[in-house]
Amino acid sequence: MQTILVVDDETNIRDLARLYLEKDGYRVITAVDGQQALDLIQQNPPTLMVLDLMLPGIDGWEVCRRLRAAHNPLPILMLTARTEDIDKIVGLEMGADDYLTKPFNPRELVARVRAILRRAGPSSSGAKADQVRQLGGVMLDPTAREVTVNGHRTPLRAKEFDLLLTLMDHANIVLSRDQLLDLVWGYEFYGQTRTVDVHIAHLRERLADSNLTIETVWGMGYKLIENPF
C-alpha cells in the first residue's frame, strides 16, 4: 500500500486530507511541523508527501531544500495559502513537484496525488516505453527510473526524469511549453508554463557534464540536441 505523508499544522487540514486519501486506498501518516516530517521520512519513507509551506520551526521550503540537497527524490505536493506566483515558483524551484492553493477541494488533492504518483511510477505505455535510451553520454532506464551521466548515476526528481525522457524521445524537435506541460504534467495540471522553465533549468544543471544541451528556441520552446565531440 502506498503511504502518503501529510504535513500541516492545521488539524482540520490533516484530518480532511487523511479522510479523502484513505478513502482512495492510501495509507496516511501525518506530521505537524517540518522537523517531525523529516524524522518520519528518515524512519519510514513515504511514497509521497503533501507539504504545507507555512510551518512552525522548519518551514516547507526548508524541508524541500534539505531533501533535494540529500538527493532524496520523494514526490512533493506543496500546499500554500498564499496566492502570489513567486511563492509557488520558489516552492517549485526548491524541489516541489506540484502545488495546491488553500482552501482546496479535497477531490482535487486526491487527483493531484494520483497524477504525481502516476508520473513517478513505472511507465506502461508499451514496449518502447521500457527501452533504455542512450544519447550524448546519458543513459536513461525507464523501468529502473535511473539516469546515468558518463557512467555516474544522477538522481532526478519524478518530473525531471519524465521531462528528460520526453526530450530524449523528441531529440532535435522543438517542443513548446504547452506541449511539455501536456506530455509531462498531464491535462490535470493547472499551473503555469513557468513550471517548465524551472524544471528545464534543473535538468540543465544535471546534464552539465554530458554531451547534451537543452536549447531555448525563442518564441517556440525547447529542443534537446547532442553536441559534437
Buried (B, 14 or more C-beta within 10 A) or exposed (E): EBBBBBBBBBEEBBEBBBEBBEEBEBBBBBBBBBBBBBEBBEEEEBBBBBBBBBBEEBBBBBBBBBBBEEEBBBBBBBBBBEEEEEBBBBBBBBBBBBBBBBEBEBEBBBBBBBBBBEBBEEBEEEEEEEEEBEBBBBBBBBEEBBBBBEEEEBBBBBBBBBBBBBBBBBBEEBBBBEBBBEBBBBEEBEBBEBBBBBBBEBBEEBBEEBBBBBEEEEEEBBBBBBEEE
